[in-house]
Amino acid sequence: MASELLEPATIDLAFDPGSVGIVETRTAVLFDPPRPLRTDGQAELGPITVAYETYGELSPERDNAVFLCHALTGDAHAAGLHAGNSRKPGWWEGFVGPGKGIDTDRYFVICANVLGGCQGTTGPCSINPTTLRRFALDFPVTTVGDIVTVHAELVRYLGVEKLLSVVGGSLGGMQVLEWAARFPQQIASAVVIASAANLSAQGIAFNTVGRRAILADPRYRGGQYYDADEGPRFGLALARMLAHITYLSEDSIEKKFGRRLQHSDRLGYDLMRETEFQIESYLHYQGKRFVERFDANSYLYLSKAMDYFNLADSYGSIAAALGRTDARFLVVSYTSDWLFPTSQSKQIVRALVESGRHVSFFDFDSPYGHDSFLIDEELPRLASVVRPFLEQTLACVRG
């Protein structure tokens, strides 16, 4: 399988020499009728377009493929740069590439946008082939299991019978766990980072408030805002601001912002001033950036998929779910992550031990909260455990 690299001469490569370079997002069309996807909610959906990127080369034995599962608001663009005006590096640029934590000189890496997303894969903003209008709320409610089923089919489409590893953090880690249970023979190893076998009540509560912010925006229009001049940008920005707080830690917020004011050295005594404190300005900026790249309906659907995910309910117990596979596991947590706390990672580890699986566990002391696995300063430590884990898995696969 060829890599996604374009000719270097087409653009000035004035960036990290360890990058995979210029990459292209491609699409595959899967689940064409008369064989559509039957979702966990018993809806039929097809055809399904899947946006994906690949990095590195597939070995002649087809045994070195690694699939990356992105988090709630991620996409297929995990590494490298796109040609043209958009020069934003992939969301895991510091971790995926030649010589990096996931070494593209050794592995064929696949990343795809999730079902229900808005970055090229079929979702609520896609055209419904039946009505020739956007799906909007006619899109079926989908689950983490449905997401994994689509990605497992993409892997087969790309000519890979068995993945060396499937890797993901947060919602991506939920996908990894579901993959191990739903398609146990398709993976040789699994890397679960800052995730859980189910979202906590607190996590569901934050998602609920975020969705309510979107639904309460007058510009939401019952989900039919695509042809309007403006969608529910205030509600979506508020949902992002709320969620972003959960991705940080109290310590990191205090160190970065404290109670420092943004534009003055004294309080303004003005209720209408939205960005008096630096932390307010930061959150407003995060909300504004998010609205520019994400769809409100996709946020509703994907956050609901997180809420619904419950490995024990689906398979009887976590141990029963993960005991279905012979895959090796690496589980990573972060001490300051209060959205997916270490206790939930330890629950996964205990279940793996109970089911007789090979598991390695690392709980990193980090001040950055849930987002630690995406923070550049933390990536060397993550690489120090993921790199040897993948090397050992490949050695086991090759005997």
Summary of the structure (lengths in Angstrom):
residues: 399
radius of gyration: 20.9
end to end distance: 23.1
largest distance: 69.7
contacts: 1394
relative contact order: 0.13
helix: 39%
strand: 17%
